[in-house]
Amino acid sequence: MEVILREDIEKLGTRGDTVKVSPGYARNYLLPKRLAVTATGANKTIVEQERQGHLRKEAKIQADAADLGKMMANVEITIAQKAGENDQLFGSVTSADIAAALEKQGYTIERRKVQLDEPIKTLGDFKVAVRLHKEVSIDIPVHVVREQ
């Protein structure tokens, strides 16, 4: 069965693609969740219009993210934590802590956009990636210092 995708679906295709799928997959998953429509002439024009609108919206979001990235180019974060001997922290610095520190400086970033592989558990200087958009990412220096 041929369907036209209305959303990007991993391992299947991108928005606006016409793909051939099994009838059960289309009937039980894609069509009820409105992820795809059957491939007819009328549906092709409707989906193409939706796709063009989505591309314009996505370009605007990406441009806004790039502008925010330029504004955040010189941002540095200093986080004070209690630490024991050997510069080990009591606790850790997580992506939520970094997002809160950014918010104090006036940048509202969701904690999920802070790309931290694992929490920071020692004192020192670190580079943390902040993914503003799927194609726009910046590195922010994070300084973890001993709390006085």
LOROTOR-541711 format. One record per residue: x, z, y of N, C-alpha, C in turn; residue in one letter. Coordinates in steps of 0.05 Angstrom, whole numbers, padded with zeros to 5 digits, always signed. Example, Ala and Ser with C-alpha at 12.3 -4.5 7.8 and 13.67 -1.06 7.14 Angstrom:
// LOROTOR-541711
+00264+00156-00114+00246+00156-00090+00264+00156-00066A
+00257+00142-00045+00273+00143-00021+00258+00157+00001S
This chain:
// LOROTOR-541711
+00017+00000-00023+00000+00000+00000+00018+00000+00025M
+00011-00017+00044+00027-00018+00069+00014-00001+00090E
+00031+00015+00103+00022+00032+00125+00041+00029+00149V
+00031+00036+00172+00047+00036+00197+00052+00065+00204I
+00077+00073+00207+00083+00101+00213+00078+00107+00243L
+00065+00130+00247+00060+00139+00274+00080+00160+00283R
+00096+00170+00265+00117+00190+00271+00142+00183+00255E
+00164+00193+00263+00189+00190+00248+00187+00207+00223D
+00192+00195+00200+00191+00210+00175+00218+00206+00161I
+00231+00228+00155+00257+00227+00143+00256+00212+00116E
+00275+00195+00111+00278+00180+00086+00256+00160+00082K
+00239+00154+00102+00218+00134+00099+00220+00114+00122L
+00222+00123+00147+00224+00104+00169+00219+00118+00195G
+00219+00101+00216+00215+00112+00243+00188+00103+00254T
+00180+00114+00276+00155+00108+00288+00152+00078+00293R
+00129+00067+00284+00123+00039+00288+00132+00021+00265G
+00147+00031+00246+00155+00015+00223+00132+00010+00204D
+00131-00013+00192+00112-00019+00171+00126-00015+00145T
+00117+00003+00128+00130+00009+00103+00110+00007+00080V
+00121+00003+00057+00105+00001+00033+00108+00027+00017K
+00086+00041+00013+00086+00067-00002+00066+00066-00024V
+00068+00085-00042+00048+00087-00063+00021+00094-00051S
-00001+00085-00063-00028+00091-00052-00034+00121-00051P
-00024+00136-00071-00029+00165-00072-00015+00179-00049G
+00010+00171-00043+00025+00184-00021+00011+00178+00005Y
+00002+00154+00009-00012+00147+00034-00039+00162+00036A
-00055+00161+00014-00082+00172+00015-00081+00203+00017R
-00062+00216+00003-00062+00245+00002-00045+00259+00022N
-00025+00245+00034-00007+00258+00052-00006+00244+00080Y
+00002+00219+00080+00006+00206+00106-00019+00202+00123L
-00040+00192+00111-00065+00187+00126-00079+00213+00135L
-00083+00233+00118-00096+00257+00127-00081+00272+00149P
-00055+00271+00148-00039+00285+00169-00034+00268+00194K
-00046+00244+00194-00044+00225+00216-00014+00218+00222R
+00001+00217+00201+00029+00208+00204+00031+00178+00202L
+00010+00165+00191+00010+00136+00188-00019+00126+00189A
-00021+00099+00193-00047+00086+00192-00044+00061+00174V
-00066+00052+00163-00064+00028+00146-00055+00004+00163T
-00041-00014+00150-00029-00037+00164-00050-00059+00168A
-00064-00058+00190-00082-00080+00198-00074-00090+00225T
-00084-00113+00233-00076-00125+00258-00083-00107+00282G
-00107-00095+00282-00115-00078+00304-00097-00053+00305A
-00092-00041+00282-00075-00017+00282-00047-00023+00290N
-00037-00047+00285-00010-00054+00293-00007-00054+00324K
-00027-00065+00337-00025-00065+00367-00028-00037+00378T
-00045-00021+00367-00049+00007+00376-00023+00023+00372I
-00011+00021+00349+00013+00036+00343+00036+00026+00360V
+00037+00000+00366+00059-00010+00383+00056+00001+00411E
+00031+00003+00421+00027+00015+00448+00035+00045+00448Q
+00028+00059+00427+00036+00087+00424+00067+00090+00424E
+00079+00071+00409+00108+00072+00406+00122+00067+00433R
+00112+00048+00449+00123+00043+00475+00121+00067+00494Q
+00097+00080+00493+00093+00104+00509+00112+00126+00500G
+00115+00129+00474+00133+00150+00464+00162+00144+00472H
+00171+00119+00472+00198+00113+00480+00203+00119+00509L
+00183+00113+00526+00186+00120+00554+00188+00150+00558R
+00171+00165+00544+00171+00194+00546+00197+00206+00536K
+00207+00195+00514+00232+00204+00502+00255+00199+00520E
+00255+00176+00534+00277+00169+00552+00277+00188+00576A
+00254+00196+00586+00252+00215+00608+00262+00242+00599K
+00254+00252+00575+00263+00277+00565+00294+00278+00562I
+00305+00255+00552+00334+00254+00548+00348+00254+00575Q
+00337+00240+00595+00350+00240+00621+00349+00268+00634A
+00327+00282+00630+00325+00310+00640+00345+00328+00626D
+00349+00324+00600+00368+00340+00585+00397+00334+00595A
+00402+00308+00600+00429+00301+00610+00434+00313+00637A
+00414+00314+00655+00417+00326+00681+00422+00356+00678D
+00407+00369+00661+00411+00398+00656+00439+00403+00645L
+00449+00385+00628+00476+00388+00617+00497+00386+00638G
+00493+00368+00658+00512+00366+00680+00511+00391+00697K
+00487+00402+00701+00485+00427+00717+00499+00450+00703M
+00498+00451+00676+00509+00473+00660+00538+00468+00653M
+00551+00448+00664+00578+00441+00656+00598+00464+00662A
+00593+00479+00683+00612+00500+00691+00603+00528+00685N
+00583+00530+00668+00572+00556+00661+00590+00570+00641V
+00596+00595+00646+00611+00612+00627+00595+00638+00623E
+00595+00648+00598+00580+00672+00592+00599+00693+00584I
+00595+00718+00594+00611+00741+00586+00591+00761+00575T
+00596+00770+00551+00578+00789+00537+00595+00814+00531I
+00586+00837+00540+00600+00862+00534+00587+00876+00511A
+00603+00883+00490+00593+00896+00466+00612+00919+00459Q
+00600+00938+00446+00617+00960+00436+00633+00950+00413K
+00659+00958+00412+00677+00949+00391+00694+00972+00381A
+00701+00970+00356+00718+00990+00344+00747+00981+00344G
+00762+00993+00327+00790+00984+00325+00791+00957+00312E
+00813+00943+00315+00818+00916+00306+00798+00896+00318N
+00787+00903+00341+00769+00885+00357+00744+00877+00341D
+00735+00893+00322+00711+00887+00308+00687+00899+00323Q
+00666+00883+00326+00642+00892+00341+00625+00910+00324L
+00612+00929+00337+00591+00944+00324+00566+00927+00327F
+00559+00913+00307+00537+00893+00308+00549+00866+00312G
+00535+00848+00325+00545+00821+00329+00531+00808+00353S
+00542+00785+00361+00531+00769+00383+00516+00746+00369V
+00490+00744+00374+00475+00723+00361+00466+00702+00381T
+00453+00681+00371+00443+00660+00389+00422+00671+00409S
+00407+00691+00401+00388+00704+00419+00402+00718+00442A
+00424+00730+00436+00440+00744+00458+00451+00723+00477D
+00460+00700+00467+00471+00679+00484+00448+00667+00501I
+00425+00663+00489+00402+00652+00504+00393+00671+00526A
+00394+00697+00520+00387+00717+00540+00407+00717+00563A
+00433+00714+00557+00453+00713+00578+00450+00688+00595A
+00443+00666+00582+00438+00642+00598+00413+00645+00616L
+00393+00659+00606+00369+00664+00622+00375+00681+00647E
+00394+00700+00644+00402+00717+00667+00415+00700+00688K
+00428+00678+00680+00441+00660+00699+00422+00639+00710Q
+00397+00639+00700+00377+00620+00711+00371+00596+00694G
+00381+00595+00669+00377+00572+00652+00359+00581+00628Y
+00336+00570+00626+00318+00578+00604+00323+00560+00580T
+00336+00570+00560+00343+00555+00536+00332+00570+00512I
+00319+00556+00494+00309+00569+00470+00332+00577+00452E
+00329+00599+00438+00351+00608+00421+00357+00589+00399R
+00337+00573+00390+00341+00554+00369+00360+00531+00377R
+00362+00527+00403+00379+00505+00413+00408+00514+00415K
+00413+00540+00412+00441+00550+00412+00451+00547+00384V
+00471+00529+00380+00482+00523+00354+00504+00542+00347Q
+00498+00563+00333+00517+00583+00325+00516+00585+00295L
+00538+00577+00281+00538+00576+00252+00533+00603+00240D
+00548+00623+00251+00544+00651+00242+00549+00669+00266E
+00537+00692+00266+00540+00710+00290+00570+00717+00295P
+00576+00721+00320+00603+00728+00329+00607+00758+00324I
+00628+00765+00309+00632+00793+00302+00658+00805+00312K
+00673+00790+00328+00698+00800+00339+00699+00795+00369T
+00717+00809+00382+00722+00804+00411+00737+00778+00413L
+00734+00765+00436+00750+00741+00441+00734+00719+00456G
+00746+00696+00457+00734+00673+00471+00725+00653+00450D
+00701+00642+00453+00689+00624+00434+00676+00601+00449F
+00674+00578+00436+00660+00555+00446+00634+00553+00430K
+00611+00553+00443+00585+00552+00430+00571+00527+00439V
+00562+00511+00420+00547+00486+00427+00518+00493+00432A
+00508+00481+00454+00479+00483+00461+00468+00455+00459V
+00449+00451+00442+00437+00425+00438+00412+00423+00455R
+00414+00409+00478+00392+00406+00496+00372+00385+00487L
+00382+00365+00473+00366+00343+00462+00380+00333+00438H
+00367+00317+00421+00380+00309+00397+00405+00292+00402K
+00407+00280+00426+00430+00264+00433+00447+00277+00456E
+00439+00300+00466+00453+00313+00488+00461+00341+00479V
+00487+00346+00478+00497+00372+00470+00520+00380+00488S
+00522+00405+00496+00544+00414+00512+00557+00439+00499I
+00583+00443+00505+00597+00467+00496+00599+00487+00519D
+00592+00512+00513+00593+00533+00533+00613+00554+00524I
+00632+00561+00541+00650+00582+00534+00636+00610+00535P
+00640+00625+00513+00628+00652+00511+00652+00671+00508V
+00653+00691+00526+00674+00711+00526+00661+00737+00517H
+00670+00747+00494+00660+00773+00484+00681+00794+00491V
+00673+00813+00507+00692+00834+00517+00683+00861+00508V
+00701+00880+00509+00695+00908+00501+00679+00921+00523R
+00657+00935+00515+00640+00949+00533+00655+00975+00542E
+00654+00980+00568+00668+01004+00578+00651+01029+00577Q
